[in-house]
Amino acid sequence: MTTLMTVPNDREAVMSFTGHLMDLRNRLIKAVASVLVGTVLGTIFARSFLTLLILPMGEARPQSLRPAENIIVYFKVALILGLVLAMPVILYQIIAFIVPGLTRGEKRALYFVIPAATLLFAIGVAFSSLVMLPFSLNYLSSFLSDLIEPQYSIDYYISFVFNFVVWIGLSFETPLLIAFMARLGVVSPTQLGGGRRYAIVILALVAAIITPTPDPFNMTLVMVPLYILYEFGIILARWFYRPRSTYGG
């Protein structure tokens, strides 16, 4: 009789696990589809954005070393724009999967969170493209320039830029990540405020990883905005914070 009682529970667990996998698959499909649509739309502005990205190279023109390299580069640039355009859909799918059964108030909060996250990502991409990239490239090009003439493959250059701008763009999501954890009761504004010294160390490590140059100036140029975003995250945490007990824990 005990066995008969446990079978339905096992079946429910399997069905629940399968349901989560199906939900994850569906949301991944929607996220990928949004990136594809965004990339197609991004092709409209890819040439202009590419022109902007190679401006820091000055009079030097990047080289194409393979027949299909120009086309590959064109779509890599379009993909960066596609990620910016698709960010609202991607974030919604992530939040809806991690926190199923959102309340009406939480759904209303998404009308603020998703546009804000998209804006922060776009600001991060713009900051890295217009501010960080010229400084970093100038440093890298001038290093041993009396011995070595810098000549860049356009594919390698855009791959370098792609990793650079996307990671900085994602790092600009820090305030909303903090607010999200505060909403779940994982961290409190008091803990965040008391952990500033540890946050500075972590942000310094993140800035060192993201920054492609070893000099402290470029590292500081990344770290200062990240710290400002951390402080902004604390402000948001005071607004969104809910103790864990309110979730029936």
Phi and psi restraints in degrees (value plus and minus 20) as a CYANA .aco file:
   2 THR   PHI     -83.2   -43.2
   2 THR   PSI     -59.5   -19.5
   3 THR   PHI     -82.6   -42.6
   3 THR   PSI     -62.1   -22.1
   4 LEU   PHI     -82.6   -42.6
   4 LEU   PSI     -53.4   -13.4
   5 MET   PHI     -95.5   -55.5
   5 MET   PSI     -48.5    -8.5
   6 THR   PHI    -105.8   -65.8
   6 THR   PSI     -41.3    -1.3
   7 VAL   PHI     -80.3   -40.3
   7 VAL   PSI     -68.3   -28.3
   8 PRO   PHI     -79.0   -39.0
   8 PRO   PSI     -57.5   -17.5
   9 ASN   PHI     -84.5   -44.5
   9 ASN   PSI     -60.3   -20.3
  10 ASP   PHI     -84.0   -44.0
  10 ASP   PSI     -62.3   -22.3
  11 ARG   PHI     -83.7   -43.7
  11 ARG   PSI     -60.8   -20.8
  12 GLU   PHI     -83.3   -43.3
  12 GLU   PSI     -58.6   -18.6
  13 ALA   PHI     -85.5   -45.5
  13 ALA   PSI     -63.1   -23.1
  14 VAL   PHI     -84.1   -44.1
  14 VAL   PSI     -64.1   -24.1
  15 MET   PHI     -84.2   -44.2
  15 MET   PSI     -58.3   -18.3
  16 SER   PHI     -85.1   -45.1
  16 SER   PSI     -63.2   -23.2
  17 PHE   PHI     -84.3   -44.3
  17 PHE   PSI     -63.8   -23.8
  18 THR   PHI     -82.7   -42.7
  18 THR   PSI     -60.4   -20.4
  19 GLY   PHI     -81.7   -41.7
  19 GLY   PSI     -59.6   -19.6
  20 HIS   PHI     -85.4   -45.4
  20 HIS   PSI     -60.4   -20.4
  21 LEU   PHI     -84.3   -44.3
  21 LEU   PSI     -62.1   -22.1
  22 MET   PHI     -84.0   -44.0
  22 MET   PSI     -60.7   -20.7
  23 ASP   PHI     -84.8   -44.8
  23 ASP   PSI     -62.0   -22.0
  24 LEU   PHI     -82.0   -42.0
  24 LEU   PSI     -64.0   -24.0
  25 ARG   PHI     -80.9   -40.9
  25 ARG   PSI     -65.1   -25.1
  26 ASN   PHI     -83.9   -43.9
  26 ASN   PSI     -59.4   -19.4
  27 ARG   PHI     -92.7   -52.7
  27 ARG   PSI     -54.4   -14.4
  28 LEU   PHI     -84.6   -44.6
  28 LEU   PSI     -61.0   -21.0
  29 ILE   PHI     -81.5   -41.5
  29 ILE   PSI     -64.0   -24.0
  30 LYS   PHI     -85.2   -45.2
  30 LYS   PSI     -59.2   -19.2
  31 ALA   PHI     -86.5   -46.5
  31 ALA   PSI     -65.6   -25.6
  32 VAL   PHI     -83.8   -43.8
  32 VAL   PSI     -61.2   -21.2
  33 ALA   PHI     -81.7   -41.7
  33 ALA   PSI     -58.8   -18.8
  34 SER   PHI     -86.2   -46.2
  34 SER   PSI     -56.5   -16.5
  35 VAL   PHI     -86.2   -46.2
  35 VAL   PSI     -60.8   -20.8
  36 LEU   PHI     -82.9   -42.9
  36 LEU   PSI     -64.7   -24.7
  37 VAL   PHI     -84.2   -44.2
  37 VAL   PSI     -63.5   -23.5
  38 GLY   PHI     -81.8   -41.8
  38 GLY   PSI     -57.6   -17.6
  39 THR   PHI     -86.9   -46.9
  39 THR   PSI     -60.7   -20.7
  40 VAL   PHI     -80.1   -40.1
  40 VAL   PSI     -64.9   -24.9
  41 LEU   PHI     -86.2   -46.2
  41 LEU   PSI     -54.6   -14.6
  42 GLY   PHI     -85.1   -45.1
  42 GLY   PSI     -44.0    -4.0
  43 THR   PHI     -82.8   -42.8
  43 THR   PSI     -43.4    -3.4
  44 ILE   PHI     -83.9   -43.9
  44 ILE   PSI     -57.1   -17.1
  45 PHE   PHI    -128.7   -88.7
  45 PHE   PSI     -14.3    25.7
  46 ALA   PHI     -81.7   -41.7
  46 ALA   PSI     -62.0   -22.0
  47 ARG   PHI     -83.1   -43.1
  47 ARG   PSI     -64.1   -24.1
  48 SER   PHI     -84.5   -44.5
  48 SER   PSI     -61.4   -21.4
  49 PHE   PHI     -88.3   -48.3
  49 PHE   PSI     -58.0   -18.0
  50 LEU   PHI     -83.1   -43.1
  50 LEU   PSI     -61.1   -21.1
  51 THR   PHI     -78.6   -38.6
  51 THR   PSI     -59.6   -19.6
  52 LEU   PHI     -86.9   -46.9
  52 LEU   PSI     -59.9   -19.9
  53 LEU   PHI     -89.8   -49.8
  53 LEU   PSI     -49.7    -9.7
  54 ILE   PHI    -113.5   -73.5
  54 ILE   PSI     -20.7    19.3
  55 LEU   PHI     -77.1   -37.1
  55 LEU   PSI     -60.3   -20.3
  56 PRO   PHI     -80.7   -40.7
  56 PRO   PSI     -34.6     5.4
  57 MET   PHI     -96.3   -56.3
  57 MET   PSI     -30.0    10.0
  58 GLY   PHI      50.8    90.8
  58 GLY   PSI    -154.1  -114.1
  59 GLU   PHI     -98.1   -58.1
  59 GLU   PSI     -37.5     2.5
  60 ALA   PHI     -89.1   -49.1
  60 ALA   PSI     121.3   161.3
  61 ARG   PHI    -129.4   -89.4
  61 ARG   PSI     113.7   153.7
  62 PRO   PHI     -86.2   -46.2
  62 PRO   PSI     134.0   174.0
  63 GLN   PHI    -123.3   -83.3
  63 GLN   PSI     124.7   164.7
  64 SER   PHI    -124.7   -84.7
  64 SER   PSI      98.8   138.8
  65 LEU   PHI    -121.6   -81.6
  65 LEU   PSI     -31.7     8.3
  66 ARG   PHI    -151.2  -111.2
  66 ARG   PSI     132.3   172.3
  67 PRO   PHI     -77.9   -37.9
  67 PRO   PSI     -59.3   -19.3
  68 ALA   PHI    -114.2   -74.2
  68 ALA   PSI     -14.0    26.0
  69 GLU   PHI     -83.6   -43.6
  69 GLU   PSI     -59.2   -19.2
  70 ASN   PHI     -82.5   -42.5
  70 ASN   PSI     -60.8   -20.8
  71 ILE   PHI     -87.9   -47.9
  71 ILE   PSI     -62.7   -22.7
  72 ILE   PHI     -79.8   -39.8
  72 ILE   PSI     -65.1   -25.1
  73 VAL   PHI     -82.1   -42.1
  73 VAL   PSI     -62.4   -22.4
  74 TYR   PHI     -77.1   -37.1
  74 TYR   PSI     -63.8   -23.8
  75 PHE   PHI     -98.0   -58.0
  75 PHE   PSI     -45.2    -5.2
  76 LYS   PHI     -85.3   -45.3
  76 LYS   PSI     -61.6   -21.6
  77 VAL   PHI     -85.9   -45.9
  77 VAL   PSI     -61.7   -21.7
  78 ALA   PHI     -82.7   -42.7
  78 ALA   PSI     -53.5   -13.5
  79 LEU   PHI     -85.6   -45.6
  79 LEU   PSI     -58.7   -18.7
  80 ILE   PHI     -78.7   -38.7
  80 ILE   PSI     -66.8   -26.8
  81 LEU   PHI     -85.9   -45.9
  81 LEU   PSI     -56.3   -16.3
  82 GLY   PHI     -83.7   -43.7
  82 GLY   PSI     -57.4   -17.4
  83 LEU   PHI     -84.4   -44.4
  83 LEU   PSI     -59.6   -19.6
  84 VAL   PHI     -83.5   -43.5
  84 VAL   PSI     -65.8   -25.8
  85 LEU   PHI     -88.1   -48.1
  85 LEU   PSI     -54.0   -14.0
  86 ALA   PHI    -106.8   -66.8
  86 ALA   PSI     -27.3    12.7
  87 MET   PHI     -75.1   -35.1
  87 MET   PSI     -60.0   -20.0
  88 PRO   PHI     -78.8   -38.8
  88 PRO   PSI     -63.1   -23.1
  89 VAL   PHI     -88.6   -48.6
  89 VAL   PSI     -62.8   -22.8
  90 ILE   PHI     -80.2   -40.2
  90 ILE   PSI     -66.8   -26.8
  91 LEU   PHI     -84.8   -44.8
  91 LEU   PSI     -60.6   -20.6
  92 TYR   PHI     -82.4   -42.4
  92 TYR   PSI     -63.3   -23.3
  93 GLN   PHI     -84.0   -44.0
  93 GLN   PSI     -59.4   -19.4
  94 ILE   PHI     -84.7   -44.7
  94 ILE   PSI     -69.0   -29.0
  95 ILE   PHI     -84.8   -44.8
  95 ILE   PSI     -63.2   -23.2
  96 ALA   PHI     -84.6   -44.6
  96 ALA   PSI     -49.6    -9.6
  97 PHE   PHI     -99.5   -59.5
  97 PHE   PSI     -62.8   -22.8
  98 ILE   PHI     -90.8   -50.8
  98 ILE   PSI     -58.7   -18.7
  99 VAL   PHI    -141.3  -101.3
  99 VAL   PSI      59.4    99.4
 100 PRO   PHI     -92.4   -52.4
 100 PRO   PSI     139.4   179.4
 101 GLY   PHI      46.0    86.0
 101 GLY   PSI      27.1    67.1
 102 LEU   PHI     -83.9   -43.9
 102 LEU   PSI     120.5   160.5
 103 THR   PHI     -93.5   -53.5
 103 THR   PSI     149.3   189.3
 104 ARG   PHI     -81.6   -41.6
 104 ARG   PSI     -59.5   -19.5
 105 GLY   PHI     -85.6   -45.6
 105 GLY   PSI     -59.0   -19.0
 106 GLU   PHI     -88.9   -48.9
 106 GLU   PSI     -55.6   -15.6
 107 LYS   PHI     -85.4   -45.4
 107 LYS   PSI     -58.1   -18.1
 108 ARG   PHI     -84.3   -44.3
 108 ARG   PSI     -56.0   -16.0
 109 ALA   PHI     -83.8   -43.8
 109 ALA   PSI     -48.4    -8.4
 110 LEU   PHI     -83.9   -43.9
 110 LEU   PSI     -47.6    -7.6
 111 TYR   PHI     -84.7   -44.7
 111 TYR   PSI     -40.9    -0.9
 112 PHE   PHI    -114.3   -74.3
 112 PHE   PSI     -64.7   -24.7
 113 VAL   PHI     -84.7   -44.7
 113 VAL   PSI     -68.1   -28.1
 114 ILE   PHI     -86.3   -46.3
 114 ILE   PSI     -68.7   -28.7
 115 PRO   PHI     -82.1   -42.1
 115 PRO   PSI     -58.0   -18.0
 116 ALA   PHI     -84.9   -44.9
 116 ALA   PSI     -61.6   -21.6
 117 ALA   PHI     -85.1   -45.1
 117 ALA   PSI     -60.3   -20.3
 118 THR   PHI     -83.6   -43.6
 118 THR   PSI     -63.2   -23.2
 119 LEU   PHI     -82.9   -42.9
 119 LEU   PSI     -63.4   -23.4
 120 LEU   PHI     -83.8   -43.8
 120 LEU   PSI     -60.6   -20.6
 121 PHE   PHI     -83.2   -43.2
 121 PHE   PSI     -63.8   -23.8
 122 ALA   PHI     -84.0   -44.0
 122 ALA   PSI     -59.6   -19.6
 123 ILE   PHI     -84.2   -44.2
 123 ILE   PSI     -60.6   -20.6
 124 GLY   PHI     -82.5   -42.5
 124 GLY   PSI     -61.6   -21.6
 125 VAL   PHI     -84.5   -44.5
 125 VAL   PSI     -63.6   -23.6
 126 ALA   PHI     -85.4   -45.4
 126 ALA   PSI     -62.1   -22.1
 127 PHE   PHI     -81.8   -41.8
 127 PHE   PSI     -65.4   -25.4
 128 SER   PHI     -88.1   -48.1
 128 SER   PSI     -54.8   -14.8
 129 SER   PHI     -96.0   -56.0
 129 SER   PSI     -62.3   -22.3
 130 LEU   PHI    -113.5   -73.5
 130 LEU   PSI     -45.7    -5.7
 131 VAL   PHI    -131.2   -91.2
 131 VAL   PSI     -77.3   -37.3
 132 MET   PHI     -90.4   -50.4
 132 MET   PSI     -64.2   -24.2
 133 LEU   PHI     -79.7   -39.7
 133 LEU   PSI     -67.1   -27.1
 134 PRO   PHI     -79.3   -39.3
 134 PRO   PSI     -62.8   -22.8
 135 PHE   PHI     -84.6   -44.6
 135 PHE   PSI     -66.3   -26.3
 136 SER   PHI     -84.7   -44.7
 136 SER   PSI     -65.1   -25.1
 137 LEU   PHI     -87.1   -47.1
 137 LEU   PSI     -56.2   -16.2
 138 ASN   PHI     -82.7   -42.7
 138 ASN   PSI     -61.1   -21.1
 139 TYR   PHI     -85.9   -45.9
 139 TYR   PSI     -67.3   -27.3
 140 LEU   PHI     -85.0   -45.0
 140 LEU   PSI     -57.3   -17.3
 141 SER   PHI     -92.7   -52.7
 141 SER   PSI     -53.0   -13.0
 142 SER   PHI    -101.6   -61.6
 142 SER   PSI     -36.4     3.6
 143 PHE   PHI     -90.0   -50.0
 143 PHE   PSI      98.9   138.9
 144 LEU   PHI      37.5    77.5
 144 LEU   PSI      11.4    51.4
 145 SER   PHI     -88.0   -48.0
 145 SER   PSI     -38.8     1.2
 146 ASP   PHI     -94.2   -54.2
 146 ASP   PSI     -37.0     3.0
 147 LEU   PHI    -129.6   -89.6
 147 LEU   PSI     -50.2   -10.2
 148 ILE   PHI    -147.4  -107.4
 148 ILE   PSI     110.0   150.0
 149 GLU   PHI    -112.1   -72.1
 149 GLU   PSI      96.9   136.9
 150 PRO   PHI     -91.1   -51.1
 150 PRO   PSI     102.9   142.9
 151 GLN   PHI    -153.6  -113.6
 151 GLN   PSI     100.8   140.8
 152 TYR   PHI    -126.6   -86.6
 152 TYR   PSI     117.0   157.0
 153 SER   PHI     -94.7   -54.7
 153 SER   PSI     111.9   151.9
 154 ILE   PHI     -82.6   -42.6
 154 ILE   PSI     -55.6   -15.6
 155 ASP   PHI     -86.3   -46.3
 155 ASP   PSI     -66.3   -26.3
 156 TYR   PHI     -84.9   -44.9
 156 TYR   PSI     -60.4   -20.4
 157 TYR   PHI     -82.7   -42.7
 157 TYR   PSI     -66.6   -26.6
 158 ILE   PHI     -90.1   -50.1
 158 ILE   PSI     -53.0   -13.0
 159 SER   PHI     -82.6   -42.6
 159 SER   PSI     -62.1   -22.1
 160 PHE   PHI     -81.0   -41.0
 160 PHE   PSI     -66.8   -26.8
 161 VAL   PHI     -84.9   -44.9
 161 VAL   PSI     -60.7   -20.7
 162 PHE   PHI     -78.2   -38.2
 162 PHE   PSI     -72.4   -32.4
 163 ASN   PHI     -81.1   -41.1
 163 ASN   PSI     -59.1   -19.1
 164 PHE   PHI     -83.3   -43.3
 164 PHE   PSI     -75.2   -35.2
 165 VAL   PHI     -92.9   -52.9
 165 VAL   PSI     -55.1   -15.1
 166 VAL   PHI     -88.2   -48.2
 166 VAL   PSI     -62.9   -22.9
 167 TRP   PHI     -87.7   -47.7
 167 TRP   PSI     -58.8   -18.8
 168 ILE   PHI     -88.3   -48.3
 168 ILE   PSI     -59.3   -19.3
 169 GLY   PHI     -78.8   -38.8
 169 GLY   PSI     -63.7   -23.7
 170 LEU   PHI     -87.5   -47.5
 170 LEU   PSI     -56.2   -16.2
 171 SER   PHI     -85.3   -45.3
 171 SER   PSI     -43.7    -3.7
 172 PHE   PHI     -94.3   -54.3
 172 PHE   PSI     -25.1    14.9
 173 GLU   PHI    -103.0   -63.0
 173 GLU   PSI     -20.2    19.8
 174 THR   PHI     -69.8   -29.8
 174 THR   PSI     -66.6   -26.6
 175 PRO   PHI     -79.4   -39.4
 175 PRO   PSI     -60.0   -20.0
 176 LEU   PHI     -95.0   -55.0
 176 LEU   PSI     -50.4   -10.4
 177 LEU   PHI     -84.7   -44.7
 177 LEU   PSI     -62.6   -22.6
 178 ILE   PHI     -83.0   -43.0
 178 ILE   PSI     -65.1   -25.1
 179 ALA   PHI     -81.8   -41.8
 179 ALA   PSI     -58.9   -18.9
 180 PHE   PHI     -84.3   -44.3
 180 PHE   PSI     -65.1   -25.1
 181 MET   PHI     -86.3   -46.3
 181 MET   PSI     -54.9   -14.9
 182 ALA   PHI     -87.5   -47.5
 182 ALA   PSI     -57.4   -17.4
 183 ARG   PHI     -82.7   -42.7
 183 ARG   PSI     -55.8   -15.8
 184 LEU   PHI    -101.4   -61.4
 184 LEU   PSI     -26.5    13.5
 185 GLY   PHI      61.2   101.2
 185 GLY   PSI      -7.6    32.4
 186 VAL   PHI     -90.8   -50.8
 186 VAL   PSI     -60.0   -20.0
 187 VAL   PHI    -150.1  -110.1
 187 VAL   PSI     136.7   176.7
 188 SER   PHI    -137.6   -97.6
 188 SER   PSI     138.4   178.4
 189 PRO   PHI     -76.9   -36.9
 189 PRO   PSI     -54.8   -14.8
 190 THR   PHI     -84.3   -44.3
 190 THR   PSI     -64.3   -24.3
 191 GLN   PHI     -83.4   -43.4
 191 GLN   PSI     -61.2   -21.2
 192 LEU   PHI     -84.9   -44.9
 192 LEU   PSI     -62.0   -22.0
 193 GLY   PHI     -86.0   -46.0
 193 GLY   PSI     -59.1   -19.1
 194 GLY   PHI     -95.0   -55.0
 194 GLY   PSI     -36.5     3.5
 195 GLY   PHI    -119.9   -79.9
 195 GLY   PSI       1.4    41.4
 196 ARG   PHI     -79.6   -39.6
 196 ARG   PSI     -60.8   -20.8
 197 ARG   PHI     -83.4   -43.4
 197 ARG   PSI     -57.6   -17.6
 198 TYR   PHI     -91.9   -51.9
 198 TYR   PSI     -56.5   -16.5
 199 ALA   PHI     -82.1   -42.1
 199 ALA   PSI     -59.2   -19.2
 200 ILE   PHI     -82.2   -42.2
 200 ILE   PSI     -61.3   -21.3
 201 VAL   PHI     -84.9   -44.9
 201 VAL   PSI     -64.9   -24.9
 202 ILE   PHI     -83.9   -43.9
 202 ILE   PSI     -63.6   -23.6
 203 LEU   PHI     -84.7   -44.7
 203 LEU   PSI     -55.3   -15.3
 204 ALA   PHI     -84.6   -44.6
 204 ALA   PSI     -60.3   -20.3
 205 LEU   PHI     -85.9   -45.9
 205 LEU   PSI     -62.7   -22.7
 206 VAL   PHI     -82.0   -42.0
 206 VAL   PSI     -64.4   -24.4
 207 ALA   PHI     -82.9   -42.9
 207 ALA   PSI     -58.3   -18.3
 208 ALA   PHI     -86.7   -46.7
 208 ALA   PSI     -55.1   -15.1
 209 ILE   PHI     -92.6   -52.6
 209 ILE   PSI     -62.9   -22.9
 210 ILE   PHI     -91.1   -51.1
 210 ILE   PSI     -63.1   -23.1
 211 THR   PHI     -87.1   -47.1
 211 THR   PSI     105.4   145.4
 212 PRO   PHI     -99.0   -59.0
 212 PRO   PSI     -25.0    15.0
 213 THR   PHI    -136.7   -96.7
 213 THR   PSI     130.1   170.1
 214 PRO   PHI    -105.9   -65.9
 214 PRO   PSI     -22.2    17.8
 215 ASP   PHI     -98.3   -58.3
 215 ASP   PSI     126.7   166.7
 216 PRO   PHI     -86.8   -46.8
 216 PRO   PSI     -44.9    -4.9
 217 PHE   PHI     -84.4   -44.4
 217 PHE   PSI     -71.4   -31.4
 218 ASN   PHI     -85.2   -45.2
 218 ASN   PSI     -55.9   -15.9
 219 MET   PHI     -83.7   -43.7
 219 MET   PSI     -62.3   -22.3
 220 THR   PHI     -85.8   -45.8
 220 THR   PSI     -55.9   -15.9
 221 LEU   PHI     -81.7   -41.7
 221 LEU   PSI     -49.8    -9.8
 222 VAL   PHI    -106.3   -66.3
 222 VAL   PSI     -59.2   -19.2
 223 MET   PHI     -88.5   -48.5
 223 MET   PSI     -58.8   -18.8
 224 VAL   PHI     -80.9   -40.9
 224 VAL   PSI     -69.7   -29.7
 225 PRO   PHI     -80.8   -40.8
 225 PRO   PSI     -56.1   -16.1
 226 LEU   PHI     -84.0   -44.0
 226 LEU   PSI     -59.3   -19.3
 227 TYR   PHI     -88.5   -48.5
 227 TYR   PSI     -59.4   -19.4
 228 ILE   PHI     -80.8   -40.8
 228 ILE   PSI     -60.8   -20.8
 229 LEU   PHI     -85.9   -45.9
 229 LEU   PSI     -54.5   -14.5
 230 TYR   PHI     -83.5   -43.5
 230 TYR   PSI     -64.6   -24.6
 231 GLU   PHI     -84.4   -44.4
 231 GLU   PSI     -58.0   -18.0
 232 PHE   PHI     -84.1   -44.1
 232 PHE   PSI     -55.2   -15.2
 233 GLY   PHI     -83.9   -43.9
 233 GLY   PSI     -56.2   -16.2
 234 ILE   PHI     -84.5   -44.5
 234 ILE   PSI     -60.3   -20.3
 235 ILE   PHI     -81.5   -41.5
 235 ILE   PSI     -64.7   -24.7
 236 LEU   PHI     -85.2   -45.2
 236 LEU   PSI     -56.2   -16.2
 237 ALA   PHI     -82.9   -42.9
 237 ALA   PSI     -57.1   -17.1
 238 ARG   PHI     -83.0   -43.0
 238 ARG   PSI     -49.9    -9.9
 239 TRP   PHI    -100.9   -60.9
 239 TRP   PSI     -62.0   -22.0
 240 PHE   PHI    -114.9   -74.9
 240 PHE   PSI     -31.8     8.2
 241 TYR   PHI     -79.2   -39.2
 241 TYR   PSI     112.7   152.7
 242 ARG   PHI    -153.5  -113.5
 242 ARG   PSI     106.1   146.1
 243 PRO   PHI     -79.3   -39.3
 243 PRO   PSI     134.2   174.2
 244 ARG   PHI     -82.1   -42.1
 244 ARG   PSI     -51.1   -11.1
 245 SER   PHI     -81.3   -41.3
 245 SER   PSI     -45.4    -5.4
 246 THR   PHI     -92.8   -52.8
 246 THR   PSI     -28.6    11.4
 247 TYR   PHI    -122.6   -82.6
 247 TYR   PSI      -1.7    38.3
 248 GLY   PHI      56.9    96.9
 248 GLY   PSI      -5.5    34.5
